[in-house]
Amino acid sequence: MAGLAAVAVGGLVACEPGGLSTMSVAYTTDEAATAELGRRDVDVRWLTCTAKYDGDRQAQRIAAVDCTGETGDGRDITVTGKVTRGVGGACVRGDLRADVGKKQVFRVSGLGDCKSATPSPVDPPDTAGSGPRPTVTVTVTETVWCRAGKAGCGPVEGK
């Protein structure tokens, strides 16, 4: 079932003409930030990202990204920033910062691998429409198995 959900989201992300939607920005930031934190030896238990349009700064379309999560040992994870360009499912470019607990883990101008494709601008909301477009929350759920007696395990033994 999780594989079907990933394929469905991947399909939505891959077929966006002209620019990236907030859903694509949130999904790609979630995937790329989780991978980058892992490369920096952070055990990511879960991470959830949202994105919303944040105006048009000097002809660059901007999406504000806000991610929250938790490490395997219970520390809070936050990833925040502005995304100006990206390739859905592959990379985002802009100004992004990640904190684990009270420590900054990284501040980068991009996450992911954009070498395989040309980044697209963030797709702006339709100003002729009936108002602002909704933001999208992308949640990644991971089942964590643990041994009986391990601290932090829920009431179900072995799960």
C-alpha positions in Angstrom: 0.0 0.0 0.0 2.8 2.4 0.9 4.4 1.7 -2.5 1.2 2.6 -4.3 1.0 5.9 -2.4 4.6 6.7 -3.3 3.9 6.0 -7.0 0.8 8.1 -6.9 2.6 11.1 -5.4 5.5 10.6 -7.7 3.2 10.6 -10.7 1.6 13.9 -9.5 5.0 15.4 -9.0 6.4 14.3 -12.3 3.7 15.8 -14.5 3.6 19.4 -13.6 4.1 21.7 -16.6 5.8 25.0 -16.2 6.5 25.0 -12.5 6.3 23.3 -9.2 3.2 23.3 -7.1 3.2 23.6 -3.3 2.5 19.8 -3.1 5.6 19.1 -5.2 7.7 21.5 -3.1 6.6 19.9 0.1 7.1 16.3 -1.1 10.5 17.0 -2.6 11.7 18.9 0.4 10.6 16.1 2.7 12.4 13.5 0.6 15.6 15.5 0.1 15.8 16.8 3.7 15.3 13.3 5.1 18.1 12.0 2.8 20.5 14.9 3.7 19.9 14.4 7.4 20.6 10.7 7.1 23.9 11.5 5.3 24.7 13.7 8.4 24.1 10.7 10.7 20.7 11.9 12.0 18.2 9.0 12.5 15.0 10.5 11.1 12.0 8.7 12.6 9.5 10.9 10.7 9.3 14.2 8.9 6.3 16.1 7.6 6.6 19.2 5.3 4.1 21.8 4.2 4.6 24.6 1.6 2.7 27.7 0.7 3.3 30.6 -1.7 5.1 33.5 -0.1 5.0 36.2 -2.8 7.1 37.2 -5.7 10.5 38.6 -4.6 12.4 40.3 -7.5 10.7 38.2 -10.1 11.6 35.0 -8.3 8.6 33.0 -7.2 8.9 31.9 -3.6 7.4 29.0 -1.6 7.8 29.0 2.1 8.6 25.5 3.4 8.0 24.3 7.0 8.9 20.8 8.1 8.7 19.2 11.5 9.7 15.8 12.6 11.4 13.6 15.2 14.7 11.7 15.4 14.9 8.0 16.5 16.0 9.2 20.0 13.1 11.7 20.4 14.7 15.0 19.5 12.7 17.6 17.5 13.6 18.2 13.8 12.7 21.4 12.0 13.5 22.3 8.4 12.4 25.7 7.2 13.2 28.0 4.4 12.3 29.5 1.0 12.3 27.5 -2.3 12.6 29.3 -5.6 13.3 26.4 -8.0 13.3 22.7 -8.1 12.7 19.4 -9.9 9.7 17.6 -8.5 10.9 14.5 -6.7 14.6 15.3 -7.2 15.7 18.6 -5.8 14.8 22.1 -4.4 16.8 25.3 -4.5 16.5 28.3 -2.3 17.6 28.9 1.3 16.9 25.9 3.6 17.9 25.3 7.3 17.6 22.2 9.4 17.8 22.1 13.2 17.8 18.9 15.3 17.1 19.7 19.0 18.7 23.1 19.5 21.6 22.6 17.1 21.7 23.7 13.4 22.6 20.7 11.3 22.7 22.4 7.9 21.9 25.6 6.1 22.1 25.1 2.3 21.1 26.7 -1.0 19.6 23.5 -2.2 18.8 19.9 -1.4 18.7 16.9 -3.7 20.2 16.2 -7.2 19.2 18.7 -9.9 21.9 17.5 -12.4 19.5 15.2 -14.2 17.0 17.9 -15.1 16.6 21.7 -15.3 14.9 23.1 -12.2 11.5 24.7 -12.7 10.2 27.9 -11.0 7.7 27.5 -8.2 4.3 27.7 -9.8 2.4 30.8 -8.5 -1.2 30.8 -7.4 -3.8 31.8 -9.9 -4.4 35.5 -9.3 -7.4 35.5 -11.5 -9.0 32.7 -9.5 -11.2 32.7 -6.5 -8.5 33.3 -3.9 -5.5 31.6 -2.5 -4.8 28.0 -3.3 -4.7 25.5 -0.4 -1.4 24.3 1.0 -0.7 20.6 1.0 0.7 18.5 3.8 2.8 15.5 2.9 3.0 12.9 5.7 5.4 10.0 5.5 4.5 7.2 8.0 7.1 4.6 9.0 6.3 1.5 11.1 9.0 1.1 13.7 9.5 -2.3 15.2 11.2 -2.6 18.6 11.9 -5.3 21.1 9.8 -5.9 24.2 10.9 -3.8 27.1 12.6 -1.1 25.0 11.9 2.4 26.2 9.6 4.3 24.0 7.7 1.3 22.7 3.9 1.6 22.8 1.5 -0.7 24.6 1.6 -3.2 21.8 4.4 -5.6 22.5 6.9 -6.1 19.7 5.6 -3.2 17.6 
